[in-house]
Amino acid sequence: MRKRRFLFVVSLMALVLLGGMALVSCSNNFKHVPQTGFMTHCVKNGDSHIPFDAYWNAPDEKVWNDKVNGVNGQKIRMAVVPVDTGHMDVRPDTSEGFAALHDLAEYFQKKVTASMEKEVAKNPHFDMVPPGTKGAYTMELAIISITPTNAKAGILVTALSGIKGGGLAKRFIKKGHIAMAGRVRDEKGRIVSEFADYEEDHSSMLGVDTKDFRKYAHHQHTIDEWAREITDVYSTTYGHRTSKLMMCLNPF
């Protein structure tokens, strides 16, 4: 009887945790997306199946769809250009931070390019090409805001977790965050789609882990997920729906 009661309690706790995770993962953070001038159409995304906080498309989906489907021999060629870091509301304030931001921007471009290349290899009507290729669509990405995780604060939360009321400290710890924006231009340079997203870091439930001591290391996980989402949306026909899998275990 005692064993059954224990299993019931554990199962109930798991359901509550998963429910909280789903709630956090599906929330729209449009109000946190900085208006830095990178995007022309910063429109709140109202479709829960599109994983970005902001999302806009030009009303000419047939052109894109015909090329994705190879209608009349048409074909999409896509290039991912270096990530912009010149449009930021919050940026590093040290040389170390700028170096880490530069590395993260390179990581972002490489992850999106690699993810797109892997996916479109299955589609004979879609090619990834080097930046600057004439007649190609262009994927332009930007990191528009970034702050690191406060490692010392994480240690404090961990230390207080065993003290009565210590868990409340989590509410006052400002987590690191990253925001990105992106736009797709057609062969003539016209913007045909724009998107943006804001995410707080996804640090350990214990309050601190080794990533906290490497500047912006947590944000690599966010970028990995963004690369998947961007690939899902922009390697298929217009309006393709995907899902946000990333979940935050700490709702504070």
C-alpha positions in Angstrom: 0.0 0.0 0.0 2.8 2.4 0.9 4.6 1.6 -2.3 1.4 2.3 -4.4 1.0 5.6 -2.5 4.6 6.6 -3.3 4.2 5.8 -7.0 0.9 7.8 -7.1 2.6 10.8 -5.6 5.6 10.6 -7.9 3.3 10.3 -10.9 1.2 13.2 -9.8 4.4 15.4 -9.3 5.6 14.4 -12.8 2.3 15.4 -14.4 2.4 18.8 -12.6 6.0 19.4 -13.7 5.2 18.5 -17.3 2.2 20.7 -17.3 4.3 23.6 -16.0 7.0 22.9 -18.6 4.5 22.9 -21.4 3.0 26.2 -20.2 6.4 27.9 -20.1 7.5 26.5 -23.5 4.3 27.7 -25.3 4.3 31.2 -23.9 4.8 34.1 -26.3 7.5 36.6 -25.4 6.7 39.2 -28.0 6.8 42.0 -25.4 10.4 41.1 -24.7 11.5 41.2 -28.3 13.7 44.3 -28.7 12.8 46.8 -31.4 16.3 47.5 -32.7 15.6 48.4 -36.4 16.7 45.1 -37.8 13.2 44.0 -38.7 10.8 46.0 -40.9 7.7 44.0 -40.0 7.8 43.1 -36.3 4.4 41.4 -35.9 3.3 39.3 -33.0 2.8 35.7 -34.0 -0.6 34.4 -33.1 -0.2 30.9 -34.4 0.9 28.5 -31.6 2.2 26.1 -34.3 4.8 28.6 -35.5 7.6 28.6 -32.9 8.6 32.3 -33.1 7.4 35.2 -30.9 7.2 37.4 -34.1 6.4 36.1 -37.6 5.4 37.8 -40.9 5.3 36.7 -44.5 4.7 38.7 -47.7 1.3 37.7 -49.3 2.8 35.8 -52.3 3.2 32.3 -51.1 2.6 30.7 -54.5 6.0 31.9 -55.8 7.8 30.2 -52.9 5.6 27.0 -52.9 6.1 26.5 -56.7 9.8 26.6 -56.3 9.9 24.3 -53.3 7.7 21.8 -55.3 9.7 22.3 -58.5 6.8 23.6 -60.6 7.9 24.5 -64.2 11.4 23.6 -63.3 11.7 26.3 -60.7 14.1 25.9 -57.8 15.0 27.6 -54.6 18.6 28.4 -53.8 19.3 29.7 -50.3 22.3 31.3 -48.7 22.8 32.0 -45.0 24.9 35.1 -44.5 27.0 36.0 -41.4 25.0 36.9 -38.3 24.5 40.6 -37.6 25.4 41.9 -34.2 25.1 45.6 -34.9 21.4 45.8 -34.0 21.4 45.2 -30.3 19.6 46.8 -27.3 21.8 45.0 -24.8 25.3 44.0 -25.7 28.5 42.9 -24.0 30.4 45.5 -22.0 33.9 43.8 -22.0 36.3 42.6 -24.6 35.8 39.1 -23.4 32.1 39.5 -23.9 32.5 40.8 -27.4 34.8 37.9 -28.3 32.2 35.4 -26.9 29.4 37.2 -28.9 31.5 36.9 -32.1 32.0 33.2 -31.5 28.3 32.7 -30.8 27.3 34.6 -34.0 29.6 32.3 -36.0 28.1 29.3 -34.2 24.5 30.5 -35.1 25.3 30.8 -38.8 27.0 27.4 -39.0 24.2 25.6 -37.1 21.5 27.1 -39.3 23.5 26.4 -42.5 24.3 22.8 -41.4 20.7 22.1 -40.4 19.3 23.5 -43.6 21.8 21.6 -45.8 20.9 18.3 -44.1 17.2 18.9 -44.5 17.1 20.2 -48.1 19.3 17.4 -49.3 16.1 15.4 -49.4 14.5 18.0 -51.8 15.9 18.1 -55.4 14.2 21.5 -55.9 16.1 23.2 -53.0 19.8 24.0 -52.8 22.0 25.6 -50.2 24.6 27.9 -51.8 27.4 30.2 -50.6 26.6 33.8 -49.5 26.8 36.1 -52.5 25.5 33.6 -55.0 23.5 35.5 -57.7 19.8 34.7 -57.9 19.6 33.1 -54.5 17.3 33.7 -51.6 19.2 35.1 -48.6 18.6 34.2 -44.9 19.8 37.1 -42.8 20.0 36.5 -39.0 20.8 38.8 -36.1 21.4 38.5 -32.4 19.6 41.6 -31.1 20.0 41.2 -27.3 22.1 39.1 -25.0 23.0 38.8 -21.3 24.9 35.9 -19.6 23.7 33.8 -16.7 24.7 35.1 -13.3 26.9 32.2 -12.0 27.4 33.7 -8.5 23.6 34.1 -8.1 23.2 30.5 -9.2 25.5 29.4 -6.5 23.6 31.5 -3.9 20.3 29.9 -5.0 21.8 26.4 -4.7 23.1 27.2 -1.2 19.8 28.6 -0.1 17.7 25.7 -1.5 18.1 23.7 1.7 17.0 26.6 3.9 13.3 27.3 4.7 12.1 30.0 2.3 15.4 29.9 0.3 13.6 28.8 -2.8 12.0 32.3 -3.0 15.5 33.6 -4.0 14.9 32.2 -7.5 12.2 34.8 -8.0 14.8 37.6 -7.7 17.6 36.1 -9.8 17.7 37.6 -13.2 18.4 34.9 -15.7 20.5 35.3 -18.8 18.6 35.8 -22.1 19.1 36.0 -25.8 16.9 37.4 -28.6 17.3 36.9 -32.3 15.7 38.2 -35.5 15.7 36.9 -39.0 14.6 37.9 -42.5 14.4 36.2 -45.9 15.1 38.1 -49.1 14.2 36.9 -52.5 16.4 37.1 -55.6 15.6 40.8 -56.1 16.5 41.7 -52.5 12.8 42.1 -51.4 12.0 41.0 -47.8 9.5 38.2 -48.1 9.5 36.9 -44.5 10.6 38.0 -41.0 10.7 36.4 -37.6 12.1 37.0 -34.1 12.3 35.1 -30.8 13.3 35.8 -27.2 14.5 33.1 -24.8 15.8 33.0 -21.3 18.6 30.5 -20.6 17.8 26.9 -19.7 20.1 26.4 -16.8 20.2 23.5 -14.3 17.3 22.9 -11.9 19.9 22.9 -9.2 20.6 26.6 -9.8 24.0 26.3 -11.3 26.1 24.1 -13.6 29.4 24.3 -15.4 28.0 26.2 -18.4 27.3 29.2 -16.1 31.1 29.8 -16.0 31.5 30.0 -19.8 30.0 33.2 -21.1 26.8 32.6 -23.2 27.3 28.8 -23.1 23.7 28.2 -22.2 22.6 30.2 -25.3 24.2 27.5 -27.6 21.3 25.2 -26.6 18.8 27.9 -27.6 20.6 28.4 -30.9 20.5 24.7 -31.6 16.7 24.8 -31.2 16.4 27.9 -33.3 18.3 26.2 -36.1 15.8 23.3 -36.0 12.8 25.6 -36.0 14.2 27.9 -38.8 14.9 24.8 -40.9 11.4 23.4 -40.3 9.7 26.6 -41.3 12.0 27.7 -44.2 12.9 24.5 -46.0 9.3 23.6 -46.9 6.2 25.1 -48.4 4.9 28.5 -47.2 3.2 28.4 -43.8 4.7 25.1 -42.8 4.0 24.5 -39.1 6.4 23.2 -36.5 6.6 23.1 -32.8 8.8 24.6 -30.0 10.4 21.6 -28.2 12.5 23.6 -25.9 11.2 23.6 -22.3 12.3 25.5 -19.3 12.5 23.5 -16.0 12.6 26.7 -13.9 9.5 28.9 -14.3 10.9 31.8 -12.2 
